[in-house]
C-alpha cells in the first residue's frame, strides 16, 4: 500500500487540472506569405476566421513573420478586428482570457518605444453576447533599443527587453463565467485600436487563450490529491 499511495495521490492531483486552456496559436507555423494566418487550435475546432479593417499582413522579416501581423497602422487610427467561430471538444467553463500582442513598425521591426492601445473582446452565441472584457489603457512595452531589430522571432518571454520583442501579454477577466457546450457554435470577436495613442505603430496577435475553470467535482479531486501528497510528506 505504501508504494501505491503516491501514485493514487498523484492521479487525484492531476485530475484537478484535467481541462487545459483553449488556445488559438498564431505562432505555431511561421510563414512568409502575405495571407493572414490561421491559428493552430487546442481544445476546440475552428470553423471560420474573418477579418475586418485589414486584408493582408506584413512580411519581410523574421519578426513579423512569426505571428499574425496585420498590415494596419493602428497608431494612426486604423483599427482591425478578427472574428473566430468555433466549437468545443468537451463541455468547459471559461472565465478569463489572455492575449499575446506584439507591436512592430512600418519597417517590419520591433517597436523601440512604448505605445498605448485598447481592445475589446466579446464571446457570443447566435449573435448574443455571452461575456465580455476590455482594456482602454493597454501599454505595449518597447525594447528601448537604439536600433530596431527584426531578425529575432517574437516571444512573450522577452517583451520589453533589449534585443527582445515589443508588446504585451494581456490577461483579462470576463464579466461573467460561461459554460461552453459541445454541439454549439460560439464566436469570439477581438478588436484592437489605438485608444488615446497618437504615435504610429502596428500590432499583431501571437495567441489567444480562453482559460477554463475546473468542474466542482474535478476540483475536489485535485484538492484531495494535494492534501494526500502533503500528508504523505509529513509522515516521511
C-alpha positions in Angstrom: 0.0 0.0 0.0 2.9 2.4 0.8 4.2 2.1 -2.8 0.8 2.7 -4.4 -0.2 5.7 -2.1 1.9 8.3 -4.0 0.6 7.0 -7.4 -3.0 7.4 -6.3 -2.4 10.8 -4.8 -0.7 12.0 -8.0 -3.6 10.8 -10.1 -6.1 12.6 -7.9 -4.0 15.8 -8.1 -3.7 15.6 -11.9 -7.5 15.1 -12.1 -7.9 18.7 -10.8 -6.2 20.1 -13.8 -7.8 18.0 -16.5 -9.1 20.9 -18.5 -6.4 23.0 -20.3 -7.0 26.4 -21.8 -8.5 26.7 -25.2 -5.7 28.2 -27.3 -5.7 29.8 -30.7 -2.0 29.9 -31.5 -0.8 32.0 -34.5 2.9 31.3 -33.8 2.9 27.6 -34.4 3.6 27.8 -38.2 5.6 30.9 -39.1 5.3 31.8 -42.8 6.4 34.4 -45.3 3.1 34.8 -47.2 1.0 37.9 -47.0 -2.1 35.8 -46.4 -3.5 36.3 -42.9 -2.5 33.3 -40.7 -5.0 30.7 -39.5 -4.2 29.6 -35.9 -3.4 26.1 -34.6 -6.2 25.4 -32.1 -6.1 23.3 -28.9 -9.2 22.3 -27.1 -11.6 23.5 -29.8 -12.4 23.2 -33.6 -12.1 26.3 -35.7 -14.9 26.7 -38.1 -14.1 30.1 -39.7 -12.0 33.2 -39.3 -13.0 36.7 -40.6 -11.1 39.9 -40.5 -12.4 43.5 -40.5 -10.2 46.5 -41.4 -7.4 44.5 -42.9 -6.9 42.2 -45.9 -3.2 41.2 -45.7 -0.3 41.0 -43.3 3.1 42.5 -43.1 6.0 40.3 -44.3 9.7 40.8 -44.9 11.4 40.0 -41.5 11.7 37.0 -39.2 10.0 39.1 -36.5 6.7 39.9 -38.3 6.6 36.5 -40.0 6.5 34.8 -36.6 2.9 36.0 -35.6 -0.3 37.3 -37.1 0.9 40.8 -38.2 -2.0 42.7 -39.9 -0.9 45.5 -42.3 -2.9 48.2 -40.4 -1.2 51.1 -38.7 -3.3 51.1 -35.5 -1.5 54.1 -34.1 -2.6 56.4 -36.9 -6.2 55.4 -36.5 -6.7 52.2 -38.4 -8.2 49.6 -36.0 -8.6 45.9 -37.0 -10.6 43.0 -35.7 -10.9 39.3 -36.1 -13.9 37.0 -35.6 -13.3 33.4 -34.8 -16.2 30.8 -34.9 -15.5 27.5 -33.1 -17.0 24.5 -31.3 -15.5 22.9 -28.2 -14.4 19.3 -27.9 -15.8 18.9 -24.4 -18.0 21.0 -22.2 -16.0 23.6 -20.3 -16.4 26.7 -18.3 -14.4 29.8 -19.2 -13.9 32.9 -17.1 -10.8 34.8 -18.4 -8.7 35.4 -21.4 -5.0 36.0 -22.3 -3.7 37.8 -25.4 -0.1 37.7 -26.6 0.2 41.0 -28.6 3.3 42.1 -30.4 4.0 45.6 -31.8 6.1 46.5 -34.8 6.9 49.4 -37.0 6.4 50.2 -40.7 9.8 48.6 -41.5 8.7 45.3 -40.0 10.9 45.6 -37.0 10.3 45.7 -33.2 8.9 48.9 -31.7 11.6 50.6 -29.7 9.3 52.9 -27.8 6.3 52.2 -25.6 2.9 52.6 -27.2 -0.6 52.8 -25.9 -3.7 51.0 -27.1 -7.0 49.4 -26.3 -9.0 46.2 -27.1 -12.5 44.8 -26.7 -13.4 41.2 -26.5 -16.8 39.6 -26.9 -17.8 35.9 -26.6 -21.0 35.3 -28.5 -23.5 32.6 -29.4 -26.1 33.2 -32.2 -25.2 36.9 -32.2 -25.9 37.3 -28.5 -23.1 38.4 -26.2 -22.4 35.9 -23.5 -19.4 37.6 -21.8 -17.1 40.5 -22.5 -13.9 42.2 -21.3 -11.9 45.2 -22.4 -9.0 47.4 -21.6 -8.8 51.0 -22.9 -5.3 51.6 -21.3 -3.0 49.0 -22.7 0.7 49.7 -22.6 2.8 48.0 -25.2 6.4 47.8 -23.9 9.1 48.9 -26.3 12.6 47.4 -26.2 14.3 50.8 -25.9 17.0 49.6 -28.4 19.0 52.1 -30.2 18.4 50.3 -33.5 15.2 48.3 -34.1 15.8 44.7 -34.7 13.9 42.4 -37.0 15.9 39.1 -37.2 14.5 37.6 -34.0 11.2 35.8 -33.7 8.6 37.2 -31.3 8.4 35.8 -27.8 6.4 36.8 -24.8 9.4 35.8 -22.7 11.4 38.8 -24.0 8.8 41.5 -24.0 10.3 45.0 -23.3 13.8 43.6 -23.2 16.7 44.9 -25.3 17.1 42.6 -28.3 13.8 41.1 -27.5 10.1 41.7 -28.5 7.8 44.6 -28.1 4.2 44.3 -27.0 2.2 43.0 -24.0 0.7 39.8 -22.6 -2.7 41.0 -21.6 -4.8 38.9 -19.1 -8.4 39.9 -18.6 -11.3 38.6 -16.6 -14.7 38.1 -18.4 -17.6 39.9 -16.8 -19.1 36.5 -16.2 -18.1 32.9 -16.4 -19.6 31.0 -19.4 -20.3 27.3 -19.9 -19.3 26.2 -23.5 -21.1 23.0 -24.5 -20.4 20.5 -27.3 -22.7 20.8 -30.2 -22.9 24.6 -30.1 -21.1 27.1 -32.2 -19.5 30.1 -30.5 -17.9 33.3 -31.8 -15.0 35.3 -30.5 -14.7 38.9 -31.6 -11.5 40.8 -30.8 -11.0 44.4 -31.8 -7.7 46.3 -31.4 -7.5 50.1 -31.6 -5.1 52.9 -30.6 -7.0 54.2 -27.6 -5.5 57.6 -26.8 -2.2 56.9 -28.6 -1.2 59.4 -31.3 2.0 57.9 -32.5 2.0 55.3 -35.3 2.5 51.6 -34.7 1.3 48.2 -35.8 0.1 45.5 -33.5 -0.3 41.7 -34.2 -1.6 38.7 -32.4 0.6 35.8 -31.2 -2.0 33.8 -29.3 -5.4 34.0 -27.7 -6.3 31.8 -24.7 -9.6 31.1 -23.2 -8.9 30.0 -19.6 -11.1 27.1 -18.3 -12.4 26.5 -14.8 -12.2 23.0 -13.3 -15.6 21.5 -12.7 -16.5 21.3 -8.9 -16.1 17.5 -8.7 -12.8 17.6 -10.6 -11.5 20.5 -8.5 -12.4 18.5 -5.4 -10.4 15.5 -6.6 -7.5 17.8 -7.2 -7.6 19.2 -3.7 -7.9 15.7 -2.3 -4.8 14.7 -4.3 -2.8 17.7 -3.0 -3.9 17.0 0.6 -2.9 13.3 0.3 0.5 14.3 -1.0 1.0 16.7 1.8 0.0 14.1 4.4 2.4 11.6 2.8 5.3 14.1 3.0 4.6 14.8 6.7 4.7 11.1 7.5 8.1 10.6 5.8 
